């Protein structure tokens, strides 16, 4: 490429990144944004775009406050401790060179996550009062009041002990050093027990998302940026269809994903193809750290993800508009909740809306529910007239409530969407799952059972079942924070 061509390509590449952010206007000035950096080409290019957008020489500077998170997934991929340490050391050098506050965590830390990570909290209002333009004007006035030196410099403030180019002081276990052998062994056993590569990749994506979400909430980030490119999103769309996630395509592949409530996931690289990313990184020396993934050297038919990737890339070679056509289709998808409701029960793992169908309904979910219910042993009913001590710790439900289920599989499976339920069938034992998943499943089951008991009280039945999920019930004394669906979580217990 000649110099004029290089400059033209760079301007085009940068414009696409800035345009997708400016068109959606979801990130307000001064807002803290967490950049999910995997070390790959696309996420590395995203971090460099943010770095250049915050520089003084930028024509239209970005005005948010960035931070970077890197998740070490080596234990799930079967890498040795020496290889993992080498990769983390390379990432630390790049993170220090970037100069943003950074957080290095390991996937083993999912075994110490709180159950609250699986709950959706209302989104906090950001920016100034009114529209995005009002927020920008308010931010510029604040910068002008700070003086020319502060206004012309980097917008990254030193907040909560976080300094640019330094690890966050309150990251668990500091610099993501060697994890306890018990957690590493537990993670290896979990992924080693999964039968198929498809289920392994879905479980890895779920645990990684939960960990990044926890880091964002812990350190006050309201947005999370991922480096999903146009090519990757096209592959993800076809894969999600094959996995039974057609109802959630708008969240899985759209520019923004608001399923978590207070933390919104955005995908600013969704207009860039992998070829454009590769050319940009090569021409402008964007560094990246490549590490073996779970599907490295796996045959094409080893998983649905690999099969769809090979299928689309082969079509792209013969028909160059394949990826763009699939990608443009995803842009037309609308995030419409089922039956026009914005609230409702959520899947325990992916946190999407849980489609609850009766076991006799003519749907795949209903058939799956019927098949699952027939495999469960019969439950002995409590004797008539026997007292029920709801508050007692021992035999609190008298064998009729959620405590009767010693097998965590029964509690977890009934709170999963169709896709997650199909994937979790390849997990032989749910005892190997991280404790926060089992704890939240038990809590939701207990809430649902208590809700049914309170709904059976005189004067509470009609009003209870007519109320919307998440409503409080002061008329019949219903405890605040309890809801009537197992998938709905309140903020009463956090």
C-alpha positions in Angstrom: 0.0 0.0 0.0 1.2 3.5 -0.8 1.2 6.3 1.7 -2.0 7.9 0.4 -3.8 4.6 0.3 -2.6 3.9 3.9 -3.9 7.3 5.1 -7.2 6.8 3.3 -7.7 3.3 4.8 -6.8 4.6 8.3 -9.3 7.4 8.0 -12.0 5.0 6.8 -11.2 2.5 9.6 -11.3 5.2 12.4 -14.4 6.8 11.0 -16.3 3.5 11.2 -15.3 3.1 14.8 -16.3 6.6 15.8 -19.5 6.5 13.7 -20.9 3.5 15.4 -20.4 5.1 18.8 -21.7 8.5 17.7 -24.8 7.1 16.0 -26.0 5.1 19.0 -25.0 7.6 21.7 -25.1 5.1 24.5 -21.8 6.2 26.2 -22.1 9.5 27.9 -19.1 11.8 28.7 -17.3 10.9 31.8 -18.8 7.4 32.0 -16.6 4.6 33.0 -16.2 1.9 30.3 -14.5 -1.4 30.7 -12.7 -2.8 27.6 -12.7 -6.6 27.5 -9.3 -7.4 26.0 -8.6 -11.0 25.1 -5.3 -10.3 23.4 -6.7 -11.2 20.0 -6.6 -9.0 16.8 -10.1 -7.5 17.1 -10.0 -6.6 20.8 -6.5 -5.3 20.4 -7.6 -3.0 17.6 -10.5 -1.8 19.7 -8.2 -0.9 22.6 -5.9 1.0 20.2 -8.9 2.9 18.7 -9.9 4.0 22.2 -6.3 5.0 23.0 -6.0 7.1 19.8 -9.4 8.6 20.4 -8.4 9.9 23.8 -5.2 11.5 22.6 -4.8 15.3 22.2 -4.2 15.1 18.5 -7.6 13.4 17.9 -10.1 15.6 16.0 -13.1 14.4 17.8 -11.9 13.1 21.1 -13.6 10.3 23.0 -14.9 11.6 26.4 -15.4 8.4 28.5 -13.1 7.0 31.1 -11.7 3.6 30.0 -10.4 0.6 31.9 -9.2 -2.8 30.6 -9.9 -6.3 31.9 -8.1 -9.5 30.8 -9.4 -12.9 31.7 -6.9 -15.8 31.9 -8.7 -18.9 30.6 -5.7 -21.2 30.5 -7.0 -23.6 33.1 -10.1 -24.3 31.1 -8.1 -24.8 27.9 -5.6 -27.2 29.5 -2.6 -25.0 29.4 0.4 -25.5 31.7 1.1 -23.0 34.5 4.3 -21.9 32.8 2.5 -21.1 29.5 -0.2 -19.2 31.4 2.4 -17.2 33.3 4.2 -16.3 30.1 1.0 -15.1 28.4 -0.1 -13.0 31.5 3.4 -11.4 31.6 3.1 -10.4 27.9 -0.4 -8.9 28.6 0.9 -6.9 31.6 3.6 -5.3 29.5 1.0 -4.2 26.9 -1.4 -3.0 29.6 1.3 -0.9 31.2 2.1 0.5 27.8 -1.5 1.5 27.1 -1.7 3.4 30.3 -5.4 2.6 31.3 -6.4 1.2 34.7 -6.3 -2.5 34.2 -7.6 -5.6 35.8 -6.1 -9.1 35.3 -8.4 -11.9 36.6 -8.3 -15.7 36.1 -11.3 -17.9 35.2 -10.8 -19.8 38.5 -12.2 -16.7 40.3 -15.7 -17.8 39.2 -15.6 -20.1 42.2 -15.6 -17.1 44.5 -18.3 -15.0 42.8 -21.3 -14.0 44.8 -24.8 -15.1 43.7 -25.8 -11.5 43.1 -23.8 -11.6 39.8 -26.8 -13.5 38.3 -29.3 -10.8 39.2 -30.4 -8.0 37.0 -30.4 -4.5 38.6 -32.1 -1.4 37.2 -29.8 0.8 35.1 -28.5 3.9 36.8 -29.2 7.2 35.0 -26.1 8.6 33.4 -25.0 11.9 32.1 -26.7 15.2 32.8 -30.4 15.9 32.9 -32.0 15.5 29.5 -30.4 14.4 26.3 -27.0 13.4 25.2 -26.2 16.9 23.9 -27.0 18.4 27.3 -24.6 15.8 28.8 -21.9 16.8 26.4 -22.3 20.5 27.1 -22.2 19.9 30.8 -19.0 17.8 30.4 -17.3 20.5 28.3 -18.1 23.1 30.9 -16.6 21.0 33.7 -13.5 20.4 31.6 -13.2 24.2 31.0 -13.6 24.9 34.7 -10.7 22.6 35.5 -8.3 24.7 33.4 -6.5 24.3 30.1 -4.0 21.8 31.3 -6.6 19.3 32.6 -9.0 20.0 29.7 -6.3 19.3 27.1 -4.9 16.2 28.8 -6.2 12.7 29.1 -9.7 12.4 30.6 -8.7 9.5 32.7 -9.1 10.5 36.4 -7.5 8.8 39.3 -10.6 7.4 41.0 -11.0 5.0 43.8 -7.3 4.2 44.0 -7.0 3.4 40.3 -4.1 4.9 38.6 -3.4 4.9 34.9 -1.0 2.1 33.8 -1.4 0.4 37.2 -3.4 -2.6 38.3 -6.5 -1.9 40.3 -5.6 -1.9 44.0 -8.7 -3.9 45.0 -8.5 -6.7 42.5 -8.9 -10.1 44.0 -5.5 -11.6 44.8 -3.7 -8.5 43.4 -2.1 -9.1 40.1 -3.9 -12.4 39.3 -1.1 -14.4 40.7 -1.1 -18.2 41.1 -4.5 -19.4 42.0 -5.2 -22.0 44.7 -4.6 -25.5 43.4 -8.1 -26.5 44.6 -9.8 -23.9 42.3 -7.7 -24.8 39.3 -8.4 -28.4 39.9 -12.1 -27.8 40.2 -12.2 -25.8 37.0 -10.3 -28.5 35.2 -12.7 -31.2 36.5 -15.7 -29.1 35.4 -14.6 -28.7 31.8 -13.1 -32.2 31.7 -16.5 -33.6 32.6 -18.4 -31.8 29.8 -19.1 -34.3 27.0 -19.1 -32.1 23.8 -16.9 -29.2 22.7 -20.1 -27.2 21.9 -21.2 -27.3 25.5 -17.6 -26.5 26.7 -17.5 -23.3 24.5 -20.9 -22.2 25.7 -20.0 -22.8 29.3 -16.7 -20.9 28.9 -18.5 -18.0 27.4 -21.1 -17.9 30.2 -18.5 -18.0 33.0 -16.3 -15.4 31.3 -19.3 -13.1 30.9 -20.2 -13.5 34.6 -16.7 -12.8 35.7 -16.4 -9.6 33.5 -19.8 -8.5 34.7 -18.6 -8.9 38.3 -15.4 -6.9 37.6 -17.5 -4.1 36.0 -19.9 -3.9 38.9 -17.2 -4.0 41.5 -15.2 -1.2 40.0 -18.1 1.1 39.0 -18.1 0.5 35.2 -21.5 1.0 33.6 -20.5 -0.1 30.1 -18.4 -3.1 28.8 -16.9 -3.0 25.3 -16.2 -6.2 23.5 -14.2 -6.7 20.3 -16.7 -8.7 18.3 -16.1 -8.0 14.6 -18.6 -8.1 11.7 -17.3 -11.6 10.7 -17.5 -12.9 14.2 -21.0 -11.6 14.7 -22.2 -13.2 11.5 -20.8 -16.5 12.6 -22.3 -16.0 16.1 -25.7 -15.3 14.5 -25.8 -18.6 12.6 -24.4 -20.5 15.6 -27.0 -19.0 17.9 -29.8 -20.1 15.5 -28.4 -23.7 15.5 -28.2 -23.7 19.3 -31.8 -22.6 19.8 -31.2 -19.0 20.7 -33.2 -17.4 17.9 -35.3 -15.4 20.4 -32.2 -13.7 21.8 -30.3 -12.9 18.5 -30.9 -9.1 19.0 -29.1 -9.3 22.4 -26.4 -11.7 21.3 -25.4 -9.8 18.1 -26.7 -6.2 18.4 -24.7 -3.2 19.1 -25.9 -3.0 22.7 -26.9 -5.8 25.2 -29.0 -4.5 28.1 -29.9 -7.9 29.6 -27.9 -7.2 32.8 -29.6 -3.9 33.6 -27.0 -1.8 35.3 -24.1 -2.9 33.0 -24.6 -2.6 29.2 -22.4 -4.5 26.8 -21.6 -2.6 23.6 -19.8 -3.9 20.4 -18.1 -0.9 18.6 -16.2 -3.2 16.3 -19.2 -4.7 14.7 -18.8 -2.8 11.4 -15.2 -4.1 10.8 -14.5 -7.3 9.1 -11.7 -9.6 10.1 -9.8 -8.8 7.0 -9.9 -5.0 7.7 -8.8 -5.7 11.3 -5.9 -7.8 10.1 -4.8 -5.1 7.6 -5.0 -2.3 10.1 -3.1 -4.2 12.8 -0.4 -5.1 10.3 0.0 -1.6 8.7 0.0 0.3 12.0 1.8 -2.3 14.2 -1.0 -2.9 16.7 0.4 -5.5 19.1 -1.6 -8.6 20.2 -1.0 -11.6 22.4 -2.2 -14.9 20.8 -2.9 -17.8 23.1 -4.3 -21.3 22.2 -8.1 -21.4 22.6 -10.3 -24.2 23.5 -11.1 -25.1 19.9 -7.5 -24.7 18.6 -6.6 -27.5 16.2 -10.0 -29.0 16.6 -11.6 -30.5 13.5 -14.3 -28.6 11.7 -17.1 -30.9 12.8 -15.9 -30.9 16.5 -18.5 -28.3 17.5 -21.4 -26.3 16.1 -19.2 -23.2 16.5 -16.4 -24.6 14.3 -18.9 -26.0 11.8 -20.7 -22.7 11.3 -17.4 -20.8 11.1 -16.0 -23.1 8.4 -19.3 -23.0 6.5 -19.5 -19.2 6.4 -15.9 -18.6 5.6 -16.0 -21.0 2.7 -19.1 -19.2 1.3 -17.3 -15.9 1.8 -14.5 -17.1 -0.5 -16.9 -17.9 -3.3 -19.4 -15.2 -2.6 -17.7 -12.1 -1.0 -21.0 -10.6 0.2 -21.9 -13.5 2.4 -20.7 -12.1 5.8 -22.1 -8.7 5.1 -25.5 -10.1 4.2 -25.8 -12.2 7.3 -24.5 -9.3 9.4 -27.0 -6.8 7.9 -29.8 -9.3 8.7 -28.8 -9.1 12.4 -29.2 -5.3 12.3 -32.9 -5.7 11.4 -33.7 -7.7 14.5 -35.8 -5.9 17.2 -35.5 -6.4 20.9 -39.2 -7.1 21.6 -40.0 -8.9 24.9 -42.4 -11.8 24.8 -46.1 -10.7 25.0 -45.0 -7.1 25.2 -43.6 -7.5 28.7 -40.2 -6.0 29.6 -39.9 -7.9 32.9 -40.2 -11.6 33.6 -38.3 -14.6 34.7 -34.7 -14.8 33.5 -32.5 -17.7 32.5 -30.1 -18.7 35.3 -27.1 -18.7 33.1 -27.5 -16.4 30.1 -29.9 -14.0 31.9 -32.1 -13.7 28.9 -35.9 -13.8 29.2 -37.0 -17.3 30.2 -39.8 -18.6 27.9 -42.0 -20.5 30.3 -44.3 -22.8 28.5 -46.6 -25.5 30.0 -45.4 -29.0 29.7 -48.2 -29.9 27.3 -47.6 -27.0 24.9 -46.6 -27.7 21.4 -43.1 -26.1 21.6 -39.6 -27.5 21.9 -39.3 -26.0 25.3 -42.6 -27.6 26.4 -41.5 -31.0 25.1 -38.2 -30.6 26.9 -39.9 -29.7 30.1 -42.2 -32.7 29.9 -39.3 -35.0 29.2 -37.4 -33.6 32.2 -40.4 -33.9 34.5 -40.9 -37.5 33.6 -37.4 -38.4 34.6 -37.7 -37.0 38.1 -38.7 -39.4 40.9 -42.1 -38.9 42.6 -42.1 -36.6 45.5 -43.7 -37.7 48.8 -46.4 -35.2 49.9 -46.5 -33.9 53.4 -49.1 -35.4 55.6 -52.4 -33.6 55.8 -52.7 -31.4 58.9 -49.0 -31.5 59.7 -47.6 -28.1 60.7 -45.2 -26.4 58.4 -42.5 -24.5 60.1 -41.4 -22.0 57.4 -38.8 -20.4 59.6 -37.1 -23.6 60.8 -33.7 -24.5 59.4 -34.2 -28.2 59.7 -36.9 -29.8 57.5 -38.2 -26.3 56.8 -40.5 -27.4 54.0 -41.7 -30.7 55.5 -40.6 -32.5 52.3 -42.9 -30.5 50.0 -40.8 -27.5 49.2 -37.6 -26.8 47.4 -35.6 -28.4 50.2 -36.8 -31.8 49.0 -34.5 -31.7 46.0 -31.0 -32.8 47.0 -30.0 -33.1 43.4 -29.0 -29.6 42.1 -29.8 -30.6 38.6 -33.5 -30.4 39.3 -33.2 -26.9 40.6 -30.9 -25.6 37.9 -32.6 -27.2 34.8 -36.0 -25.8 35.6 -34.6 -22.3 35.5 -32.8 -22.4 32.2 -33.9 -21.3 28.7 -34.2 -23.8 25.9 -30.6 -23.3 24.6 -28.9 -23.4 28.0 -30.9 -26.5 29.0 -29.8 -28.3 25.9 -26.2 -27.4 26.5 -26.3 -28.4 30.2 -27.5 -31.8 29.3 -23.9 -32.5 28.3 -22.7 -31.7 31.9 -23.0 -35.0 33.8 -22.8 -33.6 37.4 -24.0 -30.2 38.4 -22.1 -30.6 41.7 -19.0 -29.4 39.8 -20.6 -26.0 38.9 -19.4 -22.9 40.7 -21.1 -22.4 44.0 -22.7 -19.1 43.1 -24.8 -20.8 40.4 -26.1 -23.5 42.7 -26.8 -20.9 45.5 -28.8 -18.6 43.2 -30.7 -21.6 41.9 -31.6 -22.7 45.4 -32.6 -19.1 46.4 -34.9 -18.7 43.4 -36.6 -22.1 44.1 -37.2 -21.1 47.7 -38.6 -17.8 46.6 -40.9 -19.4 44.2 -42.1 -22.0 46.7 -42.7 -19.2 49.3 -44.5 -17.2 46.7 -46.9 -20.1 46.1 -47.5 -20.5 49.8 -48.2 -16.8 50.4 -50.4 -16.8 47.3 -52.6 -19.6 48.9 -53.3 -17.4 51.9 -56.9 -16.0 52.2 -57.1 -12.6 50.5 -53.8 -13.1 48.6 -54.6 -15.5 45.8 -56.3 -13.3 43.2 -54.2 -10.2 43.8 -51.0 -12.2 43.9 -51.4 -14.0 40.6 -52.7 -10.9 38.9 -49.7 -8.9 39.8 -46.8 -8.4 37.5 -43.4 -10.1 38.3 -41.3 -8.0 40.6 -44.3 -6.1 42.2 -44.5 -5.8 46.0 -47.5 -7.1 47.9 -48.2 -4.9 50.9 -51.9 -5.7 50.9 -51.4 -9.4 52.0 -48.1 -8.9 53.8 -46.0 -10.5 51.1 -42.3 -10.1 52.0 -40.5 -7.5 49.9 -38.0 -8.9 47.4 -40.0 -12.1 46.7 -41.5 -12.7 43.3 -43.8 -15.3 41.8 -41.5 -16.8 39.2 -38.3 -18.8 39.9 -36.4 -16.9 37.3 -37.1 -13.4 38.7 -34.7 -12.0 41.3 -35.5 -9.1 43.6 -33.1 -6.8 45.3 -34.3 -7.9 48.7 -31.5 -10.3 49.2 -28.2 -9.5 47.6 
